């Protein structure tokens, strides 16, 4: 049986920043710090981890909106902690507040919306686009 999804539910991830998550890895030469795409990836992952135990078999979530501010840099080798917290539930739509910080400071904050979907139907609809292309 799935856990109850409620406002206030949280999940935390801790990553050590590696070369593959630097801005240089996302095509920004010379900027060898944690890249914004990597931070967004971490925030999305934290939100998924947060709600995963609350989903029924065959369900998943997909992101529909992300607003992020990346306010401080983090060098390779430093840890980043990211917390995603459920702030609203409206039917199948879940809203999260997210915060990422290194050992020195908050490096980013964001808001994300995700929707609960039936995975089989969702993937079928996406795959059917090949026939329309």
C-alpha positions as CSV (number, residue, x, y, z in Angstrom):
1,X,0.0,0.0,0.0
2,X,1.3,3.5,-0.9
3,X,2.1,6.1,1.7
4,X,-0.1,9.1,2.1
5,X,0.9,12.1,0.0
6,X,0.4,15.3,2.0
7,X,1.6,18.9,2.2
8,X,4.9,19.0,4.1
9,X,6.3,15.8,2.9
10,X,10.1,16.1,2.1
11,X,12.9,14.3,0.5
12,X,16.6,15.2,0.6
13,X,19.4,14.2,-1.8
14,X,23.1,14.7,-1.2
15,X,25.4,14.7,-4.2
16,X,29.2,15.2,-4.4
17,X,29.7,17.4,-7.5
18,X,31.7,15.6,-10.2
19,X,33.0,16.7,-13.6
20,X,29.9,15.4,-15.3
21,X,27.7,18.0,-13.5
22,X,29.9,21.0,-14.1
23,X,28.7,23.8,-16.5
24,X,31.6,22.8,-18.8
25,X,29.9,19.4,-19.3
26,X,26.8,21.2,-20.5
27,X,28.7,23.1,-23.1
28,X,29.7,26.2,-21.1
29,X,33.5,26.3,-21.6
30,X,35.7,27.6,-18.8
31,X,32.9,27.6,-16.2
32,X,34.1,24.6,-14.0
33,X,31.4,24.8,-11.3
34,X,28.1,23.0,-10.7
35,X,26.0,23.8,-13.7
36,X,22.4,25.1,-13.5
37,X,21.2,22.1,-15.6
38,X,22.7,19.8,-13.0
39,X,21.1,21.7,-10.2
40,X,17.7,21.5,-11.9
41,X,18.3,17.7,-12.4
42,X,19.0,17.4,-8.7
43,X,15.8,19.3,-7.8
44,X,13.7,17.2,-10.1
45,X,15.2,14.0,-8.8
46,X,14.5,15.1,-5.2
47,X,10.8,15.8,-6.1
48,X,10.5,12.4,-7.7
49,X,12.0,10.7,-4.7
50,X,9.7,12.6,-2.4
51,X,6.5,11.3,-4.0
52,X,7.5,7.9,-5.3
53,X,6.4,6.0,-2.2
54,X,3.0,7.6,-2.4
55,X,2.2,6.4,-5.9
56,X,0.2,3.4,-6.8
57,X,1.5,0.7,-9.1
58,X,1.7,1.9,-12.7
59,X,1.8,5.6,-11.7
60,X,4.6,8.1,-12.1
61,X,5.1,11.8,-12.2
62,X,6.1,14.2,-14.9
63,X,7.3,17.7,-14.6
64,X,5.2,20.5,-16.1
65,X,6.8,23.6,-14.7
66,X,10.1,24.6,-13.1
67,X,11.2,28.0,-11.9
68,X,14.7,28.1,-10.5
69,X,17.2,30.7,-9.3
70,X,20.9,29.6,-9.2
71,X,22.5,32.1,-6.9
72,X,25.9,30.8,-5.9
73,X,28.6,28.6,-7.3
74,X,29.9,25.2,-6.1
75,X,33.2,23.7,-7.1
76,X,33.9,20.2,-8.1
77,X,34.3,17.8,-5.1
78,X,32.0,19.8,-2.8
79,X,28.7,18.3,-1.5
80,X,25.3,19.8,-2.3
81,X,22.2,19.0,-0.3
82,X,18.8,19.5,-2.0
83,X,15.5,19.3,-0.2
84,X,12.2,19.1,-2.1
85,X,9.0,19.8,0.0
86,X,5.4,19.4,-1.1
87,X,3.7,22.7,-0.7
88,X,0.4,22.1,-2.5
89,X,-1.7,19.2,-3.9
90,X,-4.5,20.0,-6.4
91,X,-5.9,16.7,-7.7
92,X,-3.0,15.1,-9.7
93,X,-0.9,18.3,-9.6
94,X,1.8,18.5,-6.9
95,X,3.7,21.7,-6.2
96,X,7.2,21.6,-4.6
97,X,9.5,24.1,-3.1
98,X,13.2,23.1,-3.5
99,X,16.4,24.4,-1.9
100,X,20.0,23.4,-2.7
101,X,22.9,24.3,-0.5
102,X,26.6,23.5,-0.2
103,X,28.6,23.6,3.1
104,X,28.9,27.4,2.8
105,X,25.6,28.8,1.5
106,X,22.3,28.3,-0.2
107,X,23.1,28.0,-3.9
108,X,19.6,27.8,-5.4
109,X,15.9,27.8,-4.8
110,X,13.0,26.8,-7.0
111,X,9.4,25.8,-7.4
112,X,8.3,22.8,-9.4
113,X,5.0,21.4,-10.5
114,X,4.6,17.7,-11.3
115,X,1.5,15.8,-12.4
116,X,0.7,12.2,-11.5
117,X,0.2,10.1,-14.7
118,X,-0.6,6.6,-15.6
119,X,2.8,5.5,-17.0
120,X,1.5,3.0,-19.6
121,X,-0.9,5.5,-21.2
122,X,1.6,8.3,-21.0
123,X,4.3,6.4,-22.8
124,X,1.8,5.1,-25.4
125,X,0.7,8.6,-26.2
126,X,4.3,9.8,-26.5
127,X,5.3,6.8,-28.7
128,X,2.3,7.4,-31.0
129,X,3.8,10.7,-32.1
130,X,6.2,8.7,-34.3
131,X,3.3,7.8,-36.5
132,X,2.3,11.4,-36.8
133,X,5.7,12.7,-37.6
